[in-house]
Amino acid sequence: TQPVSGAIYLGKNLVQIHIDQTKILTDLRIYNDLAQGVEVSSFVDSINVADNQGKEIVLRVSTPNIMNTGNSFYTDSMGLEMQKRVLNIRPTWNFSVSQLAAGNYYPVQCAIYIQDQTTQERLAVIPDRAQGGAALATGAIELMIHRRLVVDDARGVGEALNEKDWDGQGLRQWVTHTVLFSKPGYIDTHYRQIQYNNDQPNTVILAQYSSSSVPNKIPAEKSLLYEGLDLDYIKILSRPLGTLKFLYRFQNLDETQTRKVSTSVFQSPVMKLAKITEMSLSANQAKADMVKNKFNWNGRLLNNASFINTDYLTSDSFALRPLEIRTFIGEYNYNAKLIDM
């Protein structure tokens, strides 16, 4: 689609290019901090299926020079390690391609990139949500950002992918991608931070107040106990399991370094920690029990007690190895003294 109009906005810290393509609006944002890449924000209007034809809209990013990728590209595995993909190839069986796109699309939760085999230069695209992606042409990456079908795709749902918005038209999409062109080693140290910012964006909370009701200073005893903790690259999920029981999950997004988290992260300003237990990833059993109940397989001692890490009990911090996820359940008692503060 040819652009209808465009505009360029220049600022001290940002250059923004706005492109209007009628049904698709795109903003390219380039910040002073080039380590954060080029931000591509797109609005995709409802897909018209009046012609009774299903349609798919993709974002395609190409390199200015042809890259020698060897028909390979890389996608993450559920947000964790990057996996090598080779066009039209499966590593464990002979694969006959009948549909180029359908046979080579992979889920992308964190990042997709291509790399020149000679220079090791990379092009990476980081989405703000899970999408299908591939590198179907040399030196180009594409991600599917919108789709609308009029017939069932025979994948078990029994209905066409034809969701509608509040006005009866097809769904609209607001999506953001980050594009990185880089030298060797550059992406490894930056795209995980972008993933972290996408997964845990800053939350803005607004409330009504009057000047007389807002204190000039928050008392020290009422300040957040987490203040001052180093949680860079640490993705945190917290969920109540009951009035006095909470689930915590910590993921280290750093691919190269082990990071430590202070056990004070389990403390509460209004409750007293009674017990903390490390759980299996699904939190349905204690990790110690899970390890003890494992079968030894193929000569490997999988139920070795050394796999049970108690650093969160014996130290003031616990370790997260590169890309490791650890899950805990904290049980609490009400602390009347804390509540009365």
C-alpha positions as CSV (number, residue, x, y, z in Angstrom):
1,T,0.0,0.0,0.0
2,Q,1.4,3.4,-1.0
3,P,1.4,6.0,1.8
4,V,-1.2,8.7,1.7
5,S,0.7,11.2,3.8
6,G,3.6,11.4,6.1
7,A,5.3,13.8,8.6
8,I,8.6,14.0,10.4
9,Y,8.9,15.4,13.9
10,L,12.3,16.4,15.3
11,G,13.1,16.7,19.0
12,K,16.1,16.8,21.3
13,N,15.6,13.2,22.4
14,L,13.4,11.7,19.7
15,V,12.9,11.6,15.9
16,Q,9.4,10.4,14.9
17,I,8.3,9.6,11.4
18,H,4.6,9.2,10.9
19,I,3.2,7.3,7.9
20,D,-0.5,7.2,7.0
21,Q,-1.5,4.4,4.7
22,T,-5.3,4.8,5.3
23,K,-5.9,1.4,6.9
24,I,-2.5,1.3,8.6
25,L,-0.9,4.1,10.6
26,T,2.8,3.7,11.4
27,D,5.1,5.7,13.7
28,L,8.8,5.1,13.6
29,R,10.6,6.4,16.7
30,I,14.3,6.8,17.0
31,Y,15.6,7.8,20.4
32,N,18.9,9.2,21.4
33,D,19.7,5.8,23.0
34,L,20.2,3.7,19.9
35,A,20.8,0.7,22.1
36,Q,17.0,0.6,22.4
37,G,16.7,0.3,18.6
38,V,14.0,1.7,16.3
39,E,10.5,1.5,17.7
40,V,7.8,0.7,15.1
41,S,4.3,1.4,16.4
42,S,1.4,0.5,14.2
43,F,-2.3,0.7,14.1
44,V,-4.1,-1.7,11.8
45,D,-7.7,-1.0,11.0
46,S,-10.4,-3.7,10.5
47,I,-9.6,-6.1,7.7
48,N,-12.2,-5.9,4.9
49,V,-13.6,-9.3,4.0
50,A,-16.5,-8.0,1.9
51,D,-15.0,-9.9,-1.1
52,N,-15.3,-13.1,1.0
53,Q,-11.5,-13.6,1.0
54,G,-9.5,-14.0,4.2
55,K,-6.4,-11.9,4.6
56,E,-3.2,-11.6,6.7
57,I,-1.2,-8.5,7.4
58,V,2.5,-8.9,8.1
59,L,5.3,-6.5,9.2
60,R,8.3,-7.1,7.0
61,V,11.8,-5.7,7.9
62,S,14.6,-6.0,5.3
63,T,18.3,-5.2,5.5
64,P,19.8,-2.6,3.2
65,N,22.4,-5.1,2.1
66,I,21.9,-8.8,1.3
67,M,22.8,-10.9,4.3
68,N,24.4,-14.3,3.9
69,T,22.1,-16.1,6.4
70,G,22.3,-19.6,4.9
71,N,18.5,-19.7,4.9
72,S,18.7,-19.7,8.8
73,F,16.9,-17.6,11.4
74,Y,16.5,-17.7,15.1
75,T,13.5,-17.5,17.4
76,D,13.1,-17.9,21.1
77,S,11.6,-20.9,22.8
78,M,8.8,-19.7,25.0
79,G,10.8,-16.5,25.8
80,L,13.9,-18.5,26.8
81,E,16.8,-19.9,24.7
82,M,17.1,-18.9,21.1
83,Q,16.5,-21.8,18.6
84,K,18.0,-22.1,15.2
85,R,15.5,-22.5,12.3
86,V,16.4,-23.4,8.8
87,L,14.0,-22.7,5.9
88,N,12.2,-25.8,4.7
89,I,14.2,-28.0,7.0
90,R,13.4,-30.2,10.0
91,P,16.3,-31.6,11.9
92,T,14.8,-35.1,12.6
93,W,12.9,-36.0,9.5
94,N,12.6,-35.3,5.8
95,F,10.2,-32.4,5.3
96,S,8.3,-31.7,2.1
97,V,7.1,-28.2,1.9
98,S,3.6,-27.6,0.4
99,Q,3.1,-24.1,1.8
100,L,6.1,-21.8,2.2
101,A,4.7,-19.5,4.9
102,A,2.7,-22.1,6.9
103,G,5.6,-24.5,6.8
104,N,8.1,-22.0,8.2
105,Y,6.3,-19.8,10.6
106,Y,7.3,-20.2,14.3
107,P,6.0,-18.7,17.5
108,V,7.9,-15.6,18.6
109,Q,7.4,-14.5,22.2
110,C,10.6,-12.5,22.8
111,A,12.7,-12.0,19.6
112,I,13.4,-13.2,16.1
113,Y,16.7,-12.4,14.3
114,I,18.8,-13.3,11.3
115,Q,22.6,-13.2,11.2
116,D,25.2,-12.9,8.5
117,Q,27.4,-16.0,8.5
118,T,30.5,-14.0,7.5
119,T,30.3,-10.7,9.4
120,Q,28.0,-12.0,12.3
121,E,25.9,-8.8,11.9
122,R,22.3,-9.2,13.0
123,L,18.9,-7.9,12.3
124,A,16.4,-8.5,15.1
125,V,12.8,-7.7,15.7
126,I,11.3,-7.8,19.2
127,P,7.5,-7.8,19.4
128,D,5.4,-6.6,22.3
129,R,3.3,-9.8,22.3
130,A,3.5,-13.3,21.0
131,Q,3.3,-13.5,17.2
132,G,4.1,-15.8,14.4
133,G,7.3,-15.0,12.5
134,A,9.7,-16.3,9.9
135,A,12.5,-15.3,7.5
136,L,11.1,-16.4,4.1
137,A,13.3,-14.2,2.0
138,T,17.0,-13.6,2.2
139,G,17.8,-10.7,4.5
140,A,14.2,-10.1,5.6
141,I,12.1,-10.9,8.7
142,E,8.4,-10.9,8.8
143,L,5.8,-11.1,11.7
144,M,2.1,-11.6,11.3
145,I,0.4,-8.7,13.1
146,H,-3.3,-9.2,12.0
147,R,-5.4,-11.9,10.4
148,R,-9.1,-12.4,9.5
149,L,-10.5,-15.5,7.9
150,V,-14.0,-16.3,6.6
151,V,-13.8,-20.1,6.7
152,D,-12.6,-22.5,9.4
153,D,-8.9,-23.4,9.1
154,A,-9.6,-27.0,10.2
155,R,-7.4,-26.7,13.3
156,G,-10.1,-27.9,15.8
157,V,-11.9,-24.7,16.7
158,G,-14.8,-25.3,14.3
159,E,-15.3,-21.7,13.4
160,A,-13.6,-19.0,11.3
161,L,-11.1,-16.6,12.8
162,N,-13.5,-13.7,12.3
163,E,-13.7,-11.8,15.6
164,K,-15.5,-8.5,15.5
165,D,-15.1,-5.2,17.4
166,W,-17.8,-3.3,19.4
167,D,-19.2,-1.8,16.1
168,G,-19.5,-5.1,14.3
169,Q,-16.4,-4.5,12.2
170,G,-13.3,-6.7,12.4
171,L,-10.9,-6.3,15.2
172,R,-8.3,-3.5,15.2
173,Q,-4.8,-4.0,16.3
174,W,-2.3,-1.6,18.1
175,V,1.2,-3.3,18.0
176,T,4.7,-2.2,18.7
177,H,8.0,-3.7,17.5
178,T,11.6,-2.9,18.2
179,V,14.1,-3.2,15.4
180,L,17.8,-3.7,16.1
181,F,20.6,-3.7,13.6
182,S,23.8,-4.7,15.3
183,K,27.3,-5.9,15.4
184,P,28.2,-9.3,17.1
185,G,27.3,-9.5,20.8
186,Y,25.3,-6.4,20.8
187,I,21.8,-7.9,20.7
188,D,22.5,-10.4,23.4
189,T,23.1,-7.6,25.9
190,H,20.1,-5.5,24.9
191,Y,17.1,-7.4,23.6
192,R,16.4,-9.1,26.9
193,Q,16.2,-5.6,28.5
194,I,13.7,-4.6,25.9
195,Q,11.7,-7.8,26.5
196,Y,11.8,-6.9,30.2
197,N,10.4,-3.5,29.5
198,N,7.7,-5.0,27.3
199,D,6.7,-7.6,29.8
200,Q,6.7,-5.3,32.9
201,P,6.0,-1.7,31.7
202,N,5.8,1.1,34.2
203,T,2.3,1.4,35.7
204,V,0.8,4.8,35.9
205,I,-1.8,5.3,38.6
206,L,-3.9,8.5,38.8
207,A,-6.0,9.6,41.8
208,Q,-7.8,12.7,42.9
209,Y,-6.2,14.7,45.7
210,S,-6.1,18.1,47.2
211,S,-3.0,20.0,48.2
212,S,-4.0,19.8,51.9
213,S,-4.3,16.0,51.8
214,V,-0.9,15.1,50.2
215,P,2.0,14.8,52.7
216,N,5.2,16.5,51.8
217,K,7.1,13.5,53.1
218,I,6.2,9.8,53.4
219,P,7.2,8.4,56.8
220,A,10.2,6.1,56.6
221,E,8.3,3.3,58.4
222,K,5.6,3.3,55.7
223,S,7.9,3.3,52.7
224,L,8.0,0.2,50.5
225,L,10.3,-2.5,51.8
226,Y,11.4,-3.2,48.2
227,E,12.9,0.2,47.7
228,G,16.6,-0.1,46.8
229,L,16.5,-3.7,45.6
230,D,18.4,-4.4,42.4
231,L,15.9,-6.2,40.2
232,D,17.4,-5.4,36.8
233,Y,16.6,-8.2,34.3
234,I,14.4,-9.9,37.0
235,K,10.9,-10.6,35.9
236,I,8.5,-11.0,38.8
237,L,5.0,-12.5,39.0
238,S,3.1,-12.3,42.3
239,R,-0.4,-13.8,42.8
240,P,-2.5,-14.3,45.9
241,L,-3.5,-17.9,46.7
242,G,-5.5,-17.0,49.7
243,T,-5.8,-14.2,52.3
244,L,-2.4,-15.0,53.8
245,K,-0.8,-17.1,51.1
246,F,1.0,-15.8,48.0
247,L,2.8,-17.3,44.9
248,Y,6.0,-15.6,43.7
249,R,7.8,-16.4,40.5
250,F,11.2,-14.9,39.5
251,Q,12.8,-15.2,36.1
252,N,16.3,-14.0,35.3
253,L,16.2,-12.6,31.7
254,D,20.0,-12.2,31.6
255,E,21.5,-14.8,29.3
256,T,25.0,-14.7,30.6
257,Q,25.1,-13.8,34.3
258,T,23.7,-15.3,37.5
259,R,21.9,-12.6,39.5
260,K,21.0,-12.5,43.2
261,V,17.7,-11.3,44.6
262,S,17.4,-10.2,48.2
263,T,15.1,-12.3,50.4
264,S,13.6,-9.1,51.6
265,V,11.5,-9.2,48.5
266,F,9.2,-11.7,50.4
267,Q,8.6,-9.2,53.2
268,S,5.3,-7.3,53.5
269,P,4.6,-4.0,55.2
270,V,1.4,-5.3,56.7
271,M,2.0,-9.0,57.3
272,K,4.7,-11.1,58.9
273,L,6.4,-13.9,56.9
274,A,5.7,-17.2,58.6
275,K,7.1,-19.7,56.0
276,I,8.6,-19.6,52.5
277,T,8.8,-22.7,50.3
278,E,10.4,-23.2,46.9
279,M,8.0,-25.0,44.6
280,S,8.1,-26.8,41.3
281,L,7.6,-24.5,38.3
282,S,3.9,-25.3,38.2
283,A,3.7,-24.7,42.0
284,N,1.8,-28.0,42.6
285,Q,4.5,-29.5,44.9
286,A,7.5,-28.5,46.9
287,K,10.7,-28.6,44.7
288,A,12.4,-30.8,47.3
289,D,9.7,-33.4,46.9
290,M,9.8,-33.1,43.1
291,V,13.5,-33.8,43.1
292,K,13.3,-36.7,45.5
293,N,10.5,-38.3,43.5
294,K,12.3,-38.2,40.2
295,F,13.3,-41.4,38.4
296,N,17.0,-41.9,37.6
297,W,17.1,-42.2,33.9
298,N,19.7,-43.4,31.4
299,G,22.4,-43.5,34.1
300,R,21.7,-39.9,35.3
301,L,21.0,-39.3,39.0
302,L,18.1,-36.9,38.6
303,N,16.9,-37.3,42.2
304,N,20.2,-36.2,43.7
305,A,19.7,-34.1,46.8
306,S,22.3,-31.6,45.6
307,F,19.7,-30.3,43.2
308,I,17.7,-28.9,46.1
309,N,18.9,-25.3,46.6
310,T,18.1,-23.8,50.1
311,D,19.9,-20.5,49.6
312,Y,16.7,-18.6,50.2
313,L,16.6,-20.1,53.7
314,T,20.2,-20.0,54.7
315,S,21.2,-16.6,53.1
316,D,19.9,-13.1,52.8
317,S,19.6,-13.6,49.0
318,F,18.9,-16.4,46.5
319,A,20.5,-16.9,43.1
320,L,19.0,-17.1,39.6
321,R,21.2,-18.6,37.0
322,P,20.9,-17.3,33.4
323,L,17.3,-17.6,32.2
324,E,16.4,-19.6,35.3
325,I,12.9,-19.4,36.8
326,R,12.3,-20.1,40.5
327,T,8.8,-20.3,42.1
328,F,8.0,-19.8,45.8
329,I,4.9,-19.8,48.0
330,G,5.0,-17.5,51.0
331,E,2.7,-18.0,54.0
332,Y,2.0,-15.0,56.3
333,N,0.5,-14.0,59.6
334,Y,-1.2,-10.8,60.4
335,N,1.1,-8.4,62.2
336,A,-1.0,-6.0,64.3
337,K,2.0,-3.8,65.0
338,L,2.6,-3.3,61.3
339,I,-1.0,-2.7,60.5
340,D,-1.2,0.0,63.2
341,M,1.8,1.9,61.9
